[in-house]
């Protein structure tokens, strides 16, 4: 399968390229921003990873038959989808940090191309999403307070993480909470916790790949549903599996639930 990586020199881009090397994938279009100083050099010469295609910008690239995996920046992903649309090529988006308007614009492109937008590609995290949804629906009428906490490395730019936002949205929907009920931190004399609020806390430090915990706190008992990632390779495996899933699919917005067969 020929494919391209948008953001090919980033942490996730390199991890995906490394996992793809020597397997049934051909990275024919490693893509970086148009002013990157390494454009024109081979991917192997810059990274040491066994792909010999030259680094190109999105405008220069030839849309590969297998489509794109995008781990670039929230503000530029729409351009990836527009290029893919020219050849009806599938796209897997692992980039996070979208505004509501950006997310809506991306999803609107799914009527033209097969598309997956996932805040986290790891198989275990997507099972966690399913477990959180099941727990939230079971506990919403039994006075269990829900909270979310995530930890990431000290270079992560967005907070809370896209994965934490997904967990928050799952619980918020089950608990019928409003966006204004979400608290990002507490400080001072905030008073007793309101039944309809939910805290979402983001911790940053060291080289943590990603820890996410959903808490359901009741009277005399609590449930914690937790996922810890110790390697970015789990995300790379999921991203490649997602792109494989999209091969030959009709235009539409798919999810990692579809990829993994989760109900």
N, C-alpha and C positions, 0 to 999 in steps of 0.2 A: 504494500500500500504506500503510494507516494503521498506525502503530506508536508505541510509547512508549520513552523512554530513562529508565532508573532510574539516578540520578546525572547528571542532565542538565546540571548546572553544573560538573561536574568537567572535567579536561583532555580526557579521551576523550569524555565526553558532548557537549561543545561541538564537538569535531572531527567526530563523527558527524553532529550536527545541521547543521553547516556543509556537509558533503558531501551531505547529503540535500536541502538547500534548493534549490529550483528544478528538482528532478528528479522522478521518479515516486514519491516518498515523501512522506507527510504525517505530520509529528510532531504527533500530536493529544494526546499525554500526556507532557509533560516533567515528570519526577518528581524531587522532592528530599525530604530527611528532614522529618519532621512539624513540627519547630521552626524550619525555615529562615525567615529574615526576609523573603524575597522571594516566599513562597507567595502566590498570588492575582494577582501581576503577570504580564503577558504575557512569554513567553520573549524576544520581540523587544526589549521595553523593557529587559530585564536584560542581554542579551548582544549585541544588535545583529544577531542572525542571524534571517533572514526566516521565522520561525514565530510565528504569532500566538496560539497556544494558551496559556492561563494555566498557570503552575507549580502543581502539585498534589502532595500527599503520596500515597504508595502506597495508603493507606486510602481516600482521596477519589477516586482515579482511576477512570475507566471503562476496563475492559480492552479495548484496541484489537483489531480483527479480525486485524491482522497480527502481534500479539504484542509482546514486549518485548526490548530489548537492555539488559543490566544491566552497568554498570561502577560499582558502588557500593562496598560493603564486604562482606567475607567473612561477617560475622556476620548480615547482613540479607538476603542473596540468597534464602534459603529462603522469606521472606515474598513475594518476587516470584513464585516458583514456585507458591506457594499461591494467590495471586491469579489467576495464569494458569490454574491448574487449574480454577477456577470456570467458565471458558469454553473450556477445552481449547485455549488459545492457545499458540503456540510461544514459546520463550525461547532467546535466545543469551546465554550468560554469559561475559564477558571478565574479570570480577573474579578476582583471585588471592589467595593467602595463606590458603587453607583448611586447617584441621586435617583429619586423616584422617576423623574422625567427621563433620565438616561436609560433606566431599566425598561420603561415603557417603550422607548424608541427601539431598543434592542428586540424586545419581544414582538414588536410589530413586524420585524423582518422575517419572522417564522412563517409567514404566509408565502415566502419566496424561497426559503432554503430549509433543510433539516437543521435544527438548532438545539443545542443543550447549553443552558446557563446554570452552572452549579457553584455554590459558594465553597464547596469542598468535594473533591473527587474521590477521597479515600472510601473504600468499600465499608470499612468499619464505621466511619462517621455517618454514612447514609443508612446503615442499620440503626445507629444511635438515633437519627431523626425519626425513624419508624417507631422505635421504642418510646421516645419522648412523646410522640403523638398519641400512642396507645395509653401511656401513663396519664397524660394530661386529660384525655377524655374520661378516663376512669375516675380521676381524683377531683375533677373540677367542682363537683357538688358536695365534696366532703371536707371542706375548709382546710385544704392543703395549700400553703403559701408557696408560690413558685418563684425561684430565683435562678439566675444564670451567671456563671463565671468562666472567663477564658484567660489563658496565659500564652503569650507569644514572645519571641526573641525581641531584643531591644532595637532592631532595625525595621520592624514592621511599621508601616506608615499610617494605616487606618485603624480606627478603634470605634466601637468593638469590631471584632473580626466578622467577616461575612458569614462564617459558620455560626457564630454566636447570634447574629441577627436572624439567621434561619431558625435556630432553636427558639429564639424569642418570638418569632412570628408564629411558629407552630403552637406554642403555649398560649400566646395572645389570642389566636383564633379559637382554640378550645375553651379558653376561659372567658371569651367574649370581652376582652379588654380593649381599651382605646390606645392609640399611639401615645397620648398624653399620660397614660398610666405607667409608662416605662420610665424608670429612674436610672440615670447613669452615674451612680455614686451617691453617697449620703454624707452629710457633714453638719455638725452643730445640733441644735435642739430641733430635730425634725419631727418629733412627736411619735406616737405609736404608729406602727405600720398599718396602712389602710388595707383592707381586704382586697381591693381592686388594683393595688399597685404591684409592680414586679421590678426588682433590681437587676440590672445587667452590668457586671463589673469586668473591666479589662485591666489585666496586669501585664507589665512588660519587663523583660530582663533576660540577660544571658543569651543562650542559643536555643531556647525552647522552640521546638518545631511547631507545637500546637497542642494545648490541653483545653478541653471543653467539658464542663460539668453542668447538668441541669439538676436543680434541687427541688424536691417537693417536701415541704416541711409541715408536718402535722402535729397534733398534740400527743406527745409520748412516743412518736416514731417519725422517721424521715426516710426518704428514698433519694439516692444519688445515682444518676446515670451519667457515666463518665467515659470519655475517650481520650487517650493519649497517643499522639503521633511521635515516634522517635526517629523517623526517616521520611524525607520528602519523596522517596521512591514509591510510597503508598499512593500519593497523589498522582504521580506519573503513571503508575499502572492503571489507575482509574480513568485518567484522561485518555489514554490510548484505547482502553476498553470502550469508552464512550464514543470515540471517533469511529472505531470499528462498528459499533452498533448502528451508527448513522449511515453507513454505506448502503446505498440503494433505497434508503427510506424516502418517503414523500415529504415535501415541505411540511413543517410543523414544529411546535415547541415540545420537545421531549425532556425527560428528566432522568436523573440517576436511578430513580425508582424503576423506570422502564428498562434501563440497562441491566439492573440487578434482578428484575422480576419481583420487586417488593410491592406488596399491596398496601 
